[in-house]
Amino acid sequence: MSKKILIIIPCYNEGNSIPLILEQLLHLKLPYHYQMEIAVVNDCSTDDTKMVAGLYPVVLLDLLVNLGIGGAVQTGFLYAQQNGFDIAIQLDGDGQHPPAELHKLINQHKKTGANVVIGSRFLDEGGFKSSFARRIGIRYFHWLNRILTGKSIYDSTSGFRLFDRKAIDIACVKYPDEYPEPASLVLFSKAGLSIEEVPVTMKERLAGKSSISNFSSIYYCVKVTISMLFIFIRKPY
């Protein structure tokens, strides 16, 4: 029986990097029992992201207002739910997540049956590991997630993730709206979902710059910590 996979690519001003990502995805060979579709979520970009994505045979989900990364990814989840997809895979539009690494997430899901599979930079050698300051923040969230969920997730900020139907259904109802990756792990854990990590090789972003740098990284840590604590004390989904 074939399984439908939706690749969700949230984009904000990624017009320079999205062509290479889409070309690599469209040439990707998955096992015959997987049917892949690509959804580019244009989060009200001010560059030519919408025009560029429209040149490719993909679903273009064009947001009229900027919802941020959480809202953009949740839009993809809603499309996956409404169209009967078995699996959704989030892949960032900046080129850090090579499409050739997708099979690692799929194989880990097939092997373990995990509801959520995270592509991790830190379980293997090689690849881009992020800046020193970002790595400190990632270690902090590893520690906080371990306290709140009892799980050791080494790359809790990774946006390279696979979700099965149970995870998709939960994310459609409630998904953290801003910088959702660490906070969503608390959400999924409280719902009793299983979470696995698998080593992947990531790259530096192809163009543009991250929205998290220097002073904003402190704001990011504080805001995400508060979000995680609120999710933790709420009733489970």
C-alpha beads as a LAMMPS data file, in Angstrom:
LAMMPS data file: protein, C-alpha beads

237 atoms
236 bonds

1 atom types
1 bond types

-500.0 500.0 xlo xhi
-500.0 500.0 ylo yhi
-500.0 500.0 zlo zhi

Masses

1 110.0

Atoms # bond

1 1 1 0.000 0.000 0.000
2 1 1 1.473 3.358 -1.049
3 1 1 1.975 6.210 1.409
4 1 1 1.540 9.876 0.594
5 1 1 4.311 12.224 1.727
6 1 1 3.958 15.990 1.759
7 1 1 7.145 18.053 1.825
8 1 1 6.358 21.342 3.587
9 1 1 8.747 24.181 2.758
10 1 1 8.044 27.376 4.736
11 1 1 9.536 30.370 2.939
12 1 1 10.060 34.001 3.766
13 1 1 12.201 35.822 1.190
14 1 1 13.899 32.655 -0.061
15 1 1 13.697 33.471 -3.768
16 1 1 17.443 32.950 -4.220
17 1 1 17.622 29.537 -2.548
18 1 1 14.301 27.866 -3.363
19 1 1 15.107 26.949 -7.034
20 1 1 17.965 24.596 -6.120
21 1 1 15.939 22.972 -3.339
22 1 1 12.952 22.351 -5.613
23 1 1 15.087 21.017 -8.437
24 1 1 16.780 18.566 -6.080
25 1 1 13.445 17.457 -4.632
26 1 1 11.865 16.976 -8.046
27 1 1 14.765 14.726 -9.090
28 1 1 14.697 12.757 -5.839
29 1 1 13.930 9.043 -6.131
30 1 1 11.893 7.558 -3.305
31 1 1 10.856 3.887 -3.000
32 1 1 7.894 3.043 -5.260
33 1 1 5.442 2.815 -2.347
34 1 1 5.915 6.488 -1.462
35 1 1 4.148 9.229 -3.400
36 1 1 5.645 12.658 -2.804
37 1 1 4.072 16.078 -3.203
38 1 1 5.710 19.430 -2.439
39 1 1 3.985 22.377 -0.778
40 1 1 5.777 25.722 -0.706
41 1 1 4.261 27.988 1.944
42 1 1 5.005 31.589 0.980
43 1 1 4.814 33.543 4.239
44 1 1 3.991 36.909 2.652
45 1 1 7.500 37.307 1.200
46 1 1 8.572 40.712 -0.076
47 1 1 10.951 39.282 -2.679
48 1 1 10.210 37.044 -5.698
49 1 1 9.674 33.809 -3.711
50 1 1 6.072 33.457 -4.902
51 1 1 6.949 33.998 -8.562
52 1 1 9.927 31.629 -8.452
53 1 1 8.017 28.839 -6.672
54 1 1 5.186 29.226 -9.188
55 1 1 7.547 28.138 -11.977
56 1 1 7.711 24.612 -10.547
57 1 1 5.115 21.804 -10.361
58 1 1 4.408 22.297 -6.653
59 1 1 1.471 23.351 -4.495
60 1 1 1.870 27.032 -3.631
61 1 1 0.187 28.029 -0.377
62 1 1 0.348 31.813 -0.498
63 1 1 -0.297 33.549 2.827
64 1 1 -1.788 37.042 2.657
65 1 1 -0.228 38.068 5.975
66 1 1 3.037 37.064 7.587
67 1 1 2.315 34.336 10.160
68 1 1 5.870 33.468 11.115
69 1 1 7.486 30.046 10.906
70 1 1 4.925 28.339 13.166
71 1 1 1.910 29.607 11.249
72 1 1 3.517 28.808 7.903
73 1 1 4.314 25.222 8.897
74 1 1 0.861 24.772 10.436
75 1 1 -0.631 25.865 7.106
76 1 1 1.253 22.964 5.545
77 1 1 -0.054 20.593 8.226
78 1 1 -3.625 21.673 7.521
79 1 1 -3.125 21.002 3.808
80 1 1 -1.662 17.567 4.636
81 1 1 -4.592 16.704 6.904
82 1 1 -7.253 17.878 4.462
83 1 1 -5.698 15.939 1.595
84 1 1 -5.080 12.633 3.337
85 1 1 -1.298 12.587 3.568
86 1 1 0.253 9.869 5.731
87 1 1 3.491 11.736 6.402
88 1 1 4.570 15.377 6.374
89 1 1 8.217 16.425 6.278
90 1 1 9.269 19.963 7.109
91 1 1 12.267 21.146 5.121
92 1 1 13.458 24.730 5.448
93 1 1 13.615 26.963 2.401
94 1 1 17.114 28.312 3.058
95 1 1 19.014 25.277 1.777
96 1 1 20.305 23.971 5.123
97 1 1 18.413 20.683 4.764
98 1 1 19.637 18.732 1.710
99 1 1 16.788 16.804 0.054
100 1 1 19.172 13.868 -0.369
101 1 1 18.976 13.376 3.422
102 1 1 15.187 12.823 3.371
103 1 1 15.538 9.064 3.124
104 1 1 17.198 8.984 6.564
105 1 1 14.094 10.431 8.231
106 1 1 11.805 8.123 6.248
107 1 1 13.876 5.026 7.072
108 1 1 13.965 5.914 10.784
109 1 1 10.181 6.306 10.807
110 1 1 9.747 2.998 8.996
111 1 1 12.143 1.238 11.387
112 1 1 10.840 2.636 14.686
113 1 1 7.271 3.729 13.954
114 1 1 8.034 7.041 15.698
115 1 1 5.390 9.744 15.423
116 1 1 8.044 12.448 15.026
117 1 1 11.538 12.037 13.577
118 1 1 14.082 14.853 13.899
119 1 1 17.067 15.227 11.605
120 1 1 19.963 15.994 13.970
121 1 1 23.267 17.763 13.260
122 1 1 24.847 16.512 16.460
123 1 1 24.618 12.715 16.350
124 1 1 27.381 12.332 13.778
125 1 1 30.523 14.037 12.551
126 1 1 30.622 16.320 9.530
127 1 1 28.259 18.881 8.107
128 1 1 27.433 22.381 9.265
129 1 1 26.904 22.581 13.044
130 1 1 25.740 26.211 13.391
131 1 1 27.557 29.068 15.144
132 1 1 29.098 28.781 18.616
133 1 1 26.412 31.022 20.161
134 1 1 23.621 29.016 18.547
135 1 1 25.161 25.758 19.784
136 1 1 25.068 27.080 23.354
137 1 1 21.361 27.835 22.931
138 1 1 20.752 24.378 21.462
139 1 1 22.443 22.761 24.485
140 1 1 20.261 24.829 26.778
141 1 1 17.087 23.625 25.041
142 1 1 18.356 20.045 25.178
143 1 1 18.633 20.441 28.945
144 1 1 15.236 22.150 29.315
145 1 1 13.475 19.584 27.129
146 1 1 14.991 16.788 29.160
147 1 1 13.585 18.306 32.360
148 1 1 10.118 18.917 30.902
149 1 1 9.696 15.755 28.813
150 1 1 12.223 13.240 30.090
151 1 1 13.575 12.897 26.545
152 1 1 17.117 13.657 25.376
153 1 1 16.723 15.532 22.106
154 1 1 20.131 16.827 21.053
155 1 1 18.984 19.010 18.162
156 1 1 15.684 20.363 19.458
157 1 1 15.870 23.471 17.239
158 1 1 16.205 21.464 14.022
159 1 1 13.523 22.319 11.470
160 1 1 14.204 19.137 9.482
161 1 1 11.402 16.892 10.765
162 1 1 9.031 14.093 9.836
163 1 1 5.496 13.875 11.255
164 1 1 3.024 10.990 10.994
165 1 1 -0.762 11.375 10.969
166 1 1 -1.086 11.570 14.751
167 1 1 1.479 14.357 14.936
168 1 1 -0.121 16.155 11.977
169 1 1 -3.547 16.064 13.631
170 1 1 -2.181 17.526 16.876
171 1 1 -0.202 20.219 15.060
172 1 1 -3.315 21.247 13.110
173 1 1 -5.127 22.020 16.364
174 1 1 -2.308 23.648 18.306
175 1 1 1.186 24.475 17.121
176 1 1 3.541 27.083 18.619
177 1 1 3.447 30.143 16.392
178 1 1 6.952 31.600 16.746
179 1 1 10.181 29.545 16.768
180 1 1 8.106 26.407 17.346
181 1 1 10.702 23.646 17.146
182 1 1 11.716 23.287 20.854
183 1 1 8.251 24.104 22.216
184 1 1 6.492 21.629 19.930
185 1 1 8.499 18.795 21.468
186 1 1 6.818 19.509 24.802
187 1 1 3.436 19.538 23.041
188 1 1 4.040 16.207 21.312
189 1 1 5.505 14.591 24.430
190 1 1 2.507 15.582 26.565
191 1 1 0.262 14.007 23.928
192 1 1 2.144 10.718 24.368
193 1 1 3.827 10.723 20.964
194 1 1 7.153 9.012 20.381
195 1 1 10.060 11.157 19.177
196 1 1 13.229 9.882 17.533
197 1 1 16.390 11.548 16.255
198 1 1 18.471 10.453 13.294
199 1 1 21.846 11.865 12.218
200 1 1 21.782 14.008 9.080
201 1 1 24.312 16.206 7.322
202 1 1 23.237 19.836 7.070
203 1 1 24.702 22.749 5.130
204 1 1 25.036 26.485 5.604
205 1 1 22.103 28.488 4.264
206 1 1 22.360 29.253 0.548
207 1 1 21.405 32.934 0.789
208 1 1 20.106 35.582 3.171
209 1 1 20.657 35.519 6.904
210 1 1 19.030 33.978 9.947
211 1 1 16.488 35.989 11.921
212 1 1 18.203 34.809 15.123
213 1 1 21.524 36.489 15.839
214 1 1 23.387 38.283 18.631
215 1 1 20.919 40.159 20.873
216 1 1 17.867 38.549 19.245
217 1 1 19.162 35.128 20.318
218 1 1 18.718 36.129 23.984
219 1 1 15.162 37.277 23.238
220 1 1 14.592 33.997 21.381
221 1 1 15.741 31.880 24.343
222 1 1 13.576 33.788 26.815
223 1 1 10.476 33.713 24.621
224 1 1 10.787 30.029 23.738
225 1 1 11.437 29.102 27.375
226 1 1 8.208 30.834 28.424
227 1 1 6.325 29.092 25.611
228 1 1 7.665 25.688 26.655
229 1 1 6.708 26.260 30.290
230 1 1 3.172 27.329 29.365
231 1 1 2.710 24.254 27.173
232 1 1 4.048 22.097 30.000
233 1 1 1.554 23.370 32.586
234 1 1 -1.472 23.248 30.250
235 1 1 -3.713 20.239 30.071
236 1 1 -2.420 17.720 27.475
237 1 1 -3.990 17.603 24.041

Bonds

1 1 1 2
2 1 2 3
3 1 3 4
4 1 4 5
5 1 5 6
6 1 6 7
7 1 7 8
8 1 8 9
9 1 9 10
10 1 10 11
11 1 11 12
12 1 12 13
13 1 13 14
14 1 14 15
15 1 15 16
16 1 16 17
17 1 17 18
18 1 18 19
19 1 19 20
20 1 20 21
21 1 21 22
22 1 22 23
23 1 23 24
24 1 24 25
25 1 25 26
26 1 26 27
27 1 27 28
28 1 28 29
29 1 29 30
30 1 30 31
31 1 31 32
32 1 32 33
33 1 33 34
34 1 34 35
35 1 35 36
36 1 36 37
37 1 37 38
38 1 38 39
39 1 39 40
40 1 40 41
41 1 41 42
42 1 42 43
43 1 43 44
44 1 44 45
45 1 45 46
46 1 46 47
47 1 47 48
48 1 48 49
49 1 49 50
50 1 50 51
51 1 51 52
52 1 52 53
53 1 53 54
54 1 54 55
55 1 55 56
56 1 56 57
57 1 57 58
58 1 58 59
59 1 59 60
60 1 60 61
61 1 61 62
62 1 62 63
63 1 63 64
64 1 64 65
65 1 65 66
66 1 66 67
67 1 67 68
68 1 68 69
69 1 69 70
70 1 70 71
71 1 71 72
72 1 72 73
73 1 73 74
74 1 74 75
75 1 75 76
76 1 76 77
77 1 77 78
78 1 78 79
79 1 79 80
80 1 80 81
81 1 81 82
82 1 82 83
83 1 83 84
84 1 84 85
85 1 85 86
86 1 86 87
87 1 87 88
88 1 88 89
89 1 89 90
90 1 90 91
91 1 91 92
92 1 92 93
93 1 93 94
94 1 94 95
95 1 95 96
96 1 96 97
97 1 97 98
98 1 98 99
99 1 99 100
100 1 100 101
101 1 101 102
102 1 102 103
103 1 103 104
104 1 104 105
105 1 105 106
106 1 106 107
107 1 107 108
108 1 108 109
109 1 109 110
110 1 110 111
111 1 111 112
112 1 112 113
113 1 113 114
114 1 114 115
115 1 115 116
116 1 116 117
117 1 117 118
118 1 118 119
119 1 119 120
120 1 120 121
121 1 121 122
122 1 122 123
123 1 123 124
124 1 124 125
125 1 125 126
126 1 126 127
127 1 127 128
128 1 128 129
129 1 129 130
130 1 130 131
131 1 131 132
132 1 132 133
133 1 133 134
134 1 134 135
135 1 135 136
136 1 136 137
137 1 137 138
138 1 138 139
139 1 139 140
140 1 140 141
141 1 141 142
142 1 142 143
143 1 143 144
144 1 144 145
145 1 145 146
146 1 146 147
147 1 147 148
148 1 148 149
149 1 149 150
150 1 150 151
151 1 151 152
152 1 152 153
153 1 153 154
154 1 154 155
155 1 155 156
156 1 156 157
157 1 157 158
158 1 158 159
159 1 159 160
160 1 160 161
161 1 161 162
162 1 162 163
163 1 163 164
164 1 164 165
165 1 165 166
166 1 166 167
167 1 167 168
168 1 168 169
169 1 169 170
170 1 170 171
171 1 171 172
172 1 172 173
173 1 173 174
174 1 174 175
175 1 175 176
176 1 176 177
177 1 177 178
178 1 178 179
179 1 179 180
180 1 180 181
181 1 181 182
182 1 182 183
183 1 183 184
184 1 184 185
185 1 185 186
186 1 186 187
187 1 187 188
188 1 188 189
189 1 189 190
190 1 190 191
191 1 191 192
192 1 192 193
193 1 193 194
194 1 194 195
195 1 195 196
196 1 196 197
197 1 197 198
198 1 198 199
199 1 199 200
200 1 200 201
201 1 201 202
202 1 202 203
203 1 203 204
204 1 204 205
205 1 205 206
206 1 206 207
207 1 207 208
208 1 208 209
209 1 209 210
210 1 210 211
211 1 211 212
212 1 212 213
213 1 213 214
214 1 214 215
215 1 215 216
216 1 216 217
217 1 217 218
218 1 218 219
219 1 219 220
220 1 220 221
221 1 221 222
222 1 222 223
223 1 223 224
224 1 224 225
225 1 225 226
226 1 226 227
227 1 227 228
228 1 228 229
229 1 229 230
230 1 230 231
231 1 231 232
232 1 232 233
233 1 233 234
234 1 234 235
235 1 235 236
236 1 236 237
